[in-house]
Amino acid sequence: MLVGCRVFSSRKALIGALVPRGGLGIEVGTQTGEFARFLLDVTKPSALHVVDVTYRLFDESLFHADDPLVRHEGLSWEVLRGFADASMDWIYIDASHAYNDVTRDIRAAATKVRSGGLLVFNDYTSWSPIEVVPYGVLRAVNELLCAGGWDVVGLGLHGLGYHDICLRRR
Ligand SMILES: C[S@@+](CC[C@H](N)C(=O)[O-])C[C@H]1O[C@@H](n2cnc3c(N)ncnc32)[C@H](O)[C@@H]1O
């Protein structure tokens, strides 16, 4: 499950090394769109779907008319259910960090990734030192791993513990 797992100094280094170029991807939870801009520039996707419950903070000025960006507004797990099974090369999950919500995202996202595709989670931790609240990402992701069918292929480290973890579907 951990054989061949690579450790990176940051989430950007992880994405740059592990996410395939030219694929079809989703960023779940986009907020300002700043990381979506990075994903477009580095992974050169055929299309990048972004999902958020609100686009209030989204910075339109970061994007150009010819960017292959598709916006979806709504609850992440409901939007995810609308994609075809095994249609995605990768999904980056960074919406709600509450255990029940992450579990819903995992259930909705896992079947959408093709065999050999990636599920990447931001904030793989049980505690947010900035907000001083528990995060459920670590528990939810560990449960997915224990259920089988996924290998850990990368960890992107963060100085405050908001690590990224990258899983590959068998
Ligand atoms: C941490 S921010 C995303 C940051 C972005 N991925 C980045 O790296 O800069 C989380 C975003 O998820 C959205 N969000 C939280 N819960 C959600 C849900 N259940 N469905 C859709 N979006 C949600 C919030 O509105 C917020 O914009």
The ligand as an SDF file (V2000), in Angstrom:
LIG
                    3D

 27 29  0  0  0  0  0  0  0  0999 V2000
  -10.0890   25.3960    1.6650 C   0  0  0  0  0  0  0  0  0  0  0  0
  -11.1110   26.1590    0.4760 S   0  0  0  0  0  0  0  0  0  0  0  0
  -10.4670   25.5760   -1.0510 C   0  0  0  0  0  0  0  0  0  0  0  0
   -9.1250   26.1090   -1.3460 C   0  0  0  0  0  0  0  0  0  0  0  0
   -8.5200   25.7520   -2.7050 C   0  0  0  0  0  0  0  0  0  0  0  0
   -8.6690   24.3630   -3.0360 N   0  0  0  0  0  0  0  0  0  0  0  0
   -7.0510   26.0980   -2.6530 C   0  0  0  0  0  0  0  0  0  0  0  0
   -6.2240   25.1940   -2.5470 O   0  0  0  0  0  0  0  0  0  0  0  0
   -6.7400   27.3050   -2.6610 O   0  0  0  0  0  0  0  0  0  0  0  0
  -12.5800   25.2090    0.6380 C   0  0  0  0  0  0  0  0  0  0  0  0
  -13.6700   25.6040   -0.3300 C   0  0  0  0  0  0  0  0  0  0  0  0
  -14.6280   24.5510   -0.3180 O   0  0  0  0  0  0  0  0  0  0  0  0
  -15.9160   25.0820   -0.3530 C   0  0  0  0  0  0  0  0  0  0  0  0
  -16.8120   24.0940    0.2840 N   0  0  0  0  0  0  0  0  0  0  0  0
  -16.8590   23.7210    1.5890 C   0  0  0  0  0  0  0  0  0  0  0  0
  -17.7500   22.7350    1.7470 N   0  0  0  0  0  0  0  0  0  0  0  0
  -18.2760   22.4760    0.5230 C   0  0  0  0  0  0  0  0  0  0  0  0
  -19.2380   21.5520    0.0420 C   0  0  0  0  0  0  0  0  0  0  0  0
  -19.8180   20.6680    0.8490 N   0  0  0  0  0  0  0  0  0  0  0  0
  -19.5190   21.5650   -1.2690 N   0  0  0  0  0  0  0  0  0  0  0  0
  -18.9140   22.4310   -2.1250 C   0  0  0  0  0  0  0  0  0  0  0  0
  -17.9800   23.3170   -1.7180 N   0  0  0  0  0  0  0  0  0  0  0  0
  -17.6750   23.3410   -0.4120 C   0  0  0  0  0  0  0  0  0  0  0  0
  -15.8400   26.4140    0.3840 C   0  0  0  0  0  0  0  0  0  0  0  0
  -16.8490   27.2840   -0.0920 O   0  0  0  0  0  0  0  0  0  0  0  0
  -14.4200   26.8670    0.0530 C   0  0  0  0  0  0  0  0  0  0  0  0
  -14.4340   27.7550   -1.0480 O   0  0  0  0  0  0  0  0  0  0  0  0
  1  2  1  0
  2  3  1  0
  2 10  1  0
  3  4  1  0
  4  5  1  0
  5  6  1  0
  5  7  1  0
  7  8  2  0
  7  9  1  0
 10 11  1  0
 11 12  1  0
 11 26  1  0
 12 13  1  0
 13 14  1  0
 13 24  1  0
 14 15  1  0
 14 23  1  0
 15 16  2  0
 16 17  1  0
 17 18  1  0
 17 23  2  0
 18 19  1  0
 18 20  2  0
 20 21  1  0
 21 22  2  0
 22 23  1  0
 24 25  1  0
 24 26  1  0
 26 27  1  0
M  CHG  2   2   1   9  -1
M  END
$$$$
